[in-house]
């Protein structure tokens, strides 16, 4: 892996995020050929209603993996924007939900690379709130700023629909049934990727989520960074 400052994937200037990024670089070893969940996600154009991974949803309502890793879900309609939900447990209400300023087509394109890094930077100067309680965020994907977004105080109907469907799923990727057929016709299929993440707190102003690959490969392929501007 190239040095942090020379990486074409991450050109941000926030030292808190760069510090957390070094956590990845210092521990990353060679990846196996398995590829993990991101490789599965690349198969989305090939998925049809006959092979949707949502078949898992019919199983008992208990996590597929019994540990205390943080659960992260990125989902959205193919013709819309993607949302991010973070949960301490798949059965719990998300502690953080936000619609990213990225269309699904752009996110799927970024997934074609071996490394995906999403960074959310709060420009709030006060430190009275916990980091994930901040509302306004600047969003970067692989080093490029893609816009701003606001953390939701309440989930939308579509977000509640996704959380309900995935309540018994600890990890997976695929296509979910839409709330109604008309919406699917207008916005395309509802895709998702859900994974377990190692949560690393750098300070009260920075933390990161590093995806845990299900095939045991070392090092994350998807990382999500949170930082407060200093």
Buried (B, 14 or more C-beta within 10 A) or exposed (E): EEEBEEBEBBEBEBEBBBBBBEBBEEEBEEBEEEBBBBBBBBEBEEBEEEEBBBEBBEEEEEBBEEEEBBBBBBBBBBEBBBBBBBBBEBEEEBEBBBBBBBBBEBBBEBBEEEBBBBBBBBEBEEEEEEBBEBEEBBBBBBEEBBEEBEBBEEBEEBBBBBBEBBBBBBBBBBBBBBBEEEBBEEBBBBBBBBBBBBBBEBEEBBBBBBBBBBEEBEBBBBBBBBBBEE
